[in-house]
């Protein structure tokens, strides 16, 4: 496993439920269990995209394959959530929702963990980590150690 990708066995403060993999997304979730982040790449136009879709959202080609992503990127935008009375979100207050732009190009909606919200700034380098939710490894991000 790449040293930039760490599987966090318990991250109870991350306000996420577990997704339900289906036949199409099982490849994605199986890679996540191994600490790998996947994106889809179109062989027709070269565009990488996320979330996973069976066809390219740019040229609509179905010549799209799974590809390992580096798991690193930059913080594109974020918001610190201080109030949310909906379960399970209220248990992890405050928390950070964000969009990360992966080095491969796609933007990834996520949460930022293990990072002081005061240290966050647009453009900050981040890396993926995986949190376990009911047996499903969910990709989230944290600031790179050289940041903040």
C-alpha positions in Angstrom: 0.0 0.0 0.0 1.3 3.5 -0.9 2.5 5.4 2.2 0.3 8.3 1.3 -2.7 6.2 1.7 -3.5 5.1 5.3 -6.5 3.0 6.3 -7.9 4.5 9.5 -9.7 1.7 11.4 -12.0 3.9 13.5 -12.9 7.5 12.7 -16.1 7.8 14.6 -16.1 11.6 14.2 -16.6 11.4 10.5 -20.3 12.0 9.9 -20.9 9.4 7.1 -23.2 6.5 6.7 -22.1 3.4 4.8 -22.9 3.3 1.1 -24.4 0.2 -0.4 -22.1 -1.2 -3.2 -23.8 -2.5 -6.4 -22.5 -4.6 -9.3 -21.1 -1.5 -11.0 -19.5 0.1 -8.0 -18.2 -3.1 -6.4 -14.8 -2.6 -8.1 -14.5 0.9 -6.6 -15.4 -0.3 -3.1 -13.1 -3.4 -3.3 -10.2 -1.1 -4.2 -11.1 1.2 -1.3 -10.9 -1.8 1.1 -7.3 -2.3 -0.2 -6.5 1.4 0.4 -6.7 2.4 -3.2 -8.7 5.2 -4.7 -10.1 4.6 -8.2 -11.4 7.1 -10.8 -12.8 6.3 -14.2 -10.9 7.4 -17.4 -12.3 7.6 -20.9 -10.2 6.0 -23.6 -11.9 8.2 -26.3 -11.2 11.7 -24.9 -8.8 11.0 -22.0 -11.0 12.6 -19.4 -10.9 11.2 -15.8 -14.0 11.5 -13.8 -15.6 10.9 -10.4 -18.1 9.8 -9.2 -18.0 6.6 -11.2 -20.3 6.4 -14.2 -20.5 3.8 -17.0 -20.1 6.5 -19.7 -17.8 9.5 -20.0 -19.6 12.7 -18.9 -17.6 14.8 -21.5 -18.0 12.8 -24.8 -20.5 10.1 -23.7 -18.2 7.3 -24.8 -18.7 3.9 -23.1 -14.9 3.2 -23.5 -14.3 4.0 -19.9 -12.1 2.0 -17.5 -11.1 2.0 -13.8 -7.8 3.6 -13.0 -5.8 3.9 -9.8 -5.6 7.5 -8.6 -2.7 8.9 -6.6 -5.0 9.9 -3.7 -3.4 13.3 -3.6 -4.8 16.7 -4.6 -5.6 20.2 -3.5 -8.5 21.6 -1.4 -10.8 23.2 -4.0 -13.4 24.6 -1.5 -14.7 23.7 1.9 -17.1 24.6 4.7 -16.9 24.0 8.4 -20.2 22.7 9.7 -20.9 23.8 13.3 -24.6 23.0 13.5 -26.5 20.0 12.1 -29.2 18.3 14.2 -29.7 15.4 11.8 -28.3 12.0 12.9 -25.6 10.9 12.3 -24.2 14.3 11.4 -24.7 15.9 14.8 -22.4 13.4 16.5 -19.3 14.7 14.7 -19.7 18.5 15.1 -17.8 20.5 14.0 -16.8 18.8 10.7 -15.5 19.9 7.4 -17.2 19.2 4.0 -15.0 19.8 1.0 -14.4 19.4 -2.6 -10.9 18.1 -3.4 -9.4 18.4 -6.9 -7.4 15.3 -7.4 -4.1 15.4 -9.2 -5.7 13.4 -12.0 -8.3 16.1 -12.6 -11.6 15.0 -11.1 -13.2 17.0 -8.2 -14.2 14.8 -5.3 -16.9 15.8 -2.7 -15.6 14.6 0.7 -14.9 15.4 4.3 -11.6 16.5 5.8 -10.6 14.7 8.9 -7.7 15.0 11.5 -7.1 18.6 10.4 -7.6 21.8 12.3 -10.3 23.8 10.4 -8.2 26.9 11.1 -5.3 25.4 9.1 -7.5 24.8 6.0 -7.1 27.1 3.0 -8.1 26.7 -0.7 -5.2 25.1 -2.6 -3.8 23.3 0.4 -2.4 19.8 -0.5 -4.4 16.9 0.8 -4.2 13.1 0.8 -6.8 10.4 0.9 -7.3 8.1 4.0 -10.0 5.5 4.4 -12.5 5.2 7.2 -14.5 2.1 7.9 -18.2 2.3 8.0 -20.0 -1.0 8.6 -17.4 -2.9 6.6 -17.2 -0.3 3.8 -13.9 1.7 3.4 -14.9 5.3 2.6 -12.3 7.7 1.1 -12.0 11.0 3.0 -9.1 13.4 3.0 -6.7 15.1 5.4 -4.1 17.9 5.1 -0.7 16.7 4.1 1.7 16.8 7.1 3.8 19.5 5.4 0.6 21.8 5.5 -0.8 23.8 8.3 
